[in-house]
Amino acid sequence: MNGPKFYQMLAERDAVYERTLGNMSAKDETDYWKDQEAYEKLLSEQHPQAYAWYITKKKAMYQEHYIACEVFCVNSLTYWSKVKHYLEVPTEIKLFELSPSLSLVSSK
C-alpha cells in the first residue's frame, strides 16, 4: 500500500478534476460520479487507512473551493450535490441557490 502522500495527491487531483465535470455531458458526469463512489467504497473496505488519508484531503479541497467561491462559482448541480456532505457548515445555513444562469451562487 502506498503512503499518505500518494493518497493525498490523488485526492487533490480528483477534487480539482471534479470541478470541471460540468463541462461534459450529463451522462458522462453521472458515470464519473458512479465510478468515483465505487472507488471510494472499495478503498474504504480494502484499505481503511488509505481511505482516511484520501477523504481527509478531498474534504479539505472541497472546503477550500467552497471558501474561494465567495459569491459566485460555476460548478454543476451534480457537483454540489455530491460534495455537500464534505462541507462543514451548520445545517441551518442555506448553502446554495440556483441563479438564473444555472450557476450556483453561494449564500454564505
C-alpha positions in Angstrom: 0.0 0.0 0.0 1.2 3.5 -0.8 1.7 6.1 1.9 -0.4 9.2 2.9 1.3 11.5 0.4 0.2 9.3 -2.6 -3.5 9.3 -1.4 -3.4 13.0 -0.6 -2.1 13.8 -4.1 -4.7 11.5 -5.6 -7.5 13.2 -3.7 -6.3 16.6 -4.7 -6.1 15.6 -8.3 -9.6 14.1 -8.2 -11.1 17.2 -6.4 -9.7 19.6 -8.9 -10.8 17.4 -11.8 -14.3 17.2 -10.4 -14.7 21.0 -10.6 -14.6 20.6 -14.4 -17.2 17.9 -14.8 -20.0 20.3 -15.7 -18.2 20.8 -19.0 -19.0 17.3 -20.1 -22.3 15.6 -20.9 -24.7 14.8 -18.1 -24.3 11.1 -18.8 -20.5 11.3 -18.6 -20.7 13.3 -15.4 -23.1 10.7 -13.9 -20.8 7.9 -15.0 -17.8 9.6 -13.4 -19.6 10.0 -10.0 -20.8 6.4 -10.1 -17.3 5.2 -10.7 -15.9 7.6 -8.1 -18.3 6.3 -5.4 -17.4 2.7 -6.3 -13.7 3.6 -5.9 -14.1 5.3 -2.6 -16.3 2.4 -1.3 -13.7 -0.2 -2.4 -10.9 1.9 -0.9 -12.7 2.2 2.4 -13.3 -1.6 2.6 -9.9 -2.7 1.5 -7.6 0.0 2.9 -9.3 2.0 5.6 -6.2 4.0 6.5 -5.6 4.9 2.8 -9.3 5.9 2.6 -8.9 8.1 5.6 -6.0 9.9 4.1 -7.8 10.3 0.8 -11.1 11.5 2.2 -9.5 13.9 4.6 -7.6 15.6 1.8 -10.5 15.6 -0.6 -12.7 17.2 2.1 -10.2 19.9 2.6 -10.0 20.6 -1.1 -13.8 20.9 -1.3 -13.9 23.2 1.6 -11.1 25.4 0.1 -13.1 25.6 -3.2 -16.3 26.5 -1.4 -14.5 29.3 0.5 -12.7 30.5 -2.6 -16.0 30.8 -4.4 -17.2 33.6 -2.2 -20.2 34.7 -4.1 -20.1 33.0 -7.4 -18.8 29.7 -8.7 -19.6 27.8 -11.9 -20.0 24.2 -11.0 -22.7 21.7 -11.9 -25.6 21.0 -9.7 -24.4 17.4 -9.6 -21.0 18.6 -8.3 -22.5 20.4 -5.4 -25.0 17.6 -4.6 -22.1 15.1 -4.5 -19.7 17.3 -2.4 -22.1 18.9 0.0 -21.6 16.2 2.6 -17.9 17.0 2.8 -18.6 20.7 3.6 -18.6 21.5 7.3 -21.3 24.1 7.7 -24.2 24.3 10.1 -27.3 22.6 8.7 -29.4 25.7 9.2 -27.4 27.7 6.6 -28.8 27.5 3.1 -25.7 26.7 1.1 -26.6 27.3 -2.5 -29.3 28.8 -4.6 -29.7 28.4 -8.3 -29.1 31.6 -10.2 -31.0 32.3 -13.5 -27.8 31.4 -15.4 -27.9 27.9 -13.9 -24.7 28.7 -12.0 -24.6 28.1 -8.3 -24.4 31.1 -6.1 -23.3 30.7 -2.5 -25.5 32.3 0.1 -22.8 32.3 2.9 
